């Protein structure tokens, strides 16, 4: 499930699509699982940004997008 949540939480879906995805998962996606997925997606995005920031600007921009989406979601939840 990690790979699915990583894509859902960052790269593939905007906030509305993530909410629909989580709702479709129902009780299978409890708060703890969703938080782990966000953490996993953030770890990958931070690693990608560090690795690509000077060599692949497109990948670095995608990483920044993911980090932004994840921090926006965390702000809404807190």
C-alpha positions in Angstrom: 0.0 0.0 0.0 2.9 2.4 0.5 3.5 2.9 -3.2 -0.1 3.7 -3.8 -0.3 6.2 -0.9 3.0 7.8 -1.9 1.6 8.5 -5.4 -1.7 9.6 -4.0 -0.2 11.8 -1.4 2.1 13.7 -3.6 2.8 13.3 -7.2 -0.4 12.2 -8.8 -3.3 13.8 -7.0 -4.4 17.2 -5.9 -6.1 17.7 -2.5 -9.6 16.9 -3.8 -8.5 13.8 -5.5 -6.5 12.6 -2.4 -9.7 13.1 -0.3 -11.7 11.1 -2.7 -9.1 8.4 -2.8 -9.0 8.2 1.0 -12.8 8.1 1.2 -12.8 5.2 -1.4 -10.4 3.3 0.8 -12.8 3.6 3.7 -11.7 2.1 7.0 -8.6 0.6 5.3 -7.0 4.0 5.4 -7.0 5.0 9.1 -5.2 8.1 10.3 -2.1 6.3 11.3 -1.8 4.7 7.9 -2.3 8.0 6.1 0.3 9.7 8.3 2.8 6.9 7.5 2.1 7.4 3.8 2.7 11.1 4.1 5.9 10.4 5.9 7.1 8.0 3.3 6.2 10.4 0.4 8.0 13.2 2.2 11.1 11.1 2.7 11.2 10.2 -1.0 10.6 13.8 -2.1 13.3 15.2 0.1 15.8 12.6 -1.2 14.8 13.4 -4.8 15.2 17.2 -4.2 18.6 16.7 -2.6 19.7 14.5 -5.5 18.3 16.3 -8.5 18.3 20.0 -7.4 21.3 20.8 -9.7 21.2 18.0 -12.3 17.5 17.5 -13.2 15.4 20.6 -12.7 12.2 18.9 -13.7 12.6 16.2 -11.1 13.6 18.8 -8.5 10.4 20.8 -9.3 8.3 17.7 -8.9 9.9 17.0 -5.5 9.1 20.6 -4.5 5.5 20.2 -5.6 5.2 17.0 -3.5 6.8 18.7 -0.5 4.4 21.6 -0.9 1.3 19.4 -1.1 2.3 17.4 1.9 3.0 20.4 4.1 -0.3 22.1 3.0 -2.1 18.9 4.0 -0.2 18.7 7.3 -1.1 22.4 8.0 -4.8 21.7 7.4 -4.8 18.7 9.7 -3.1 20.6 12.6 
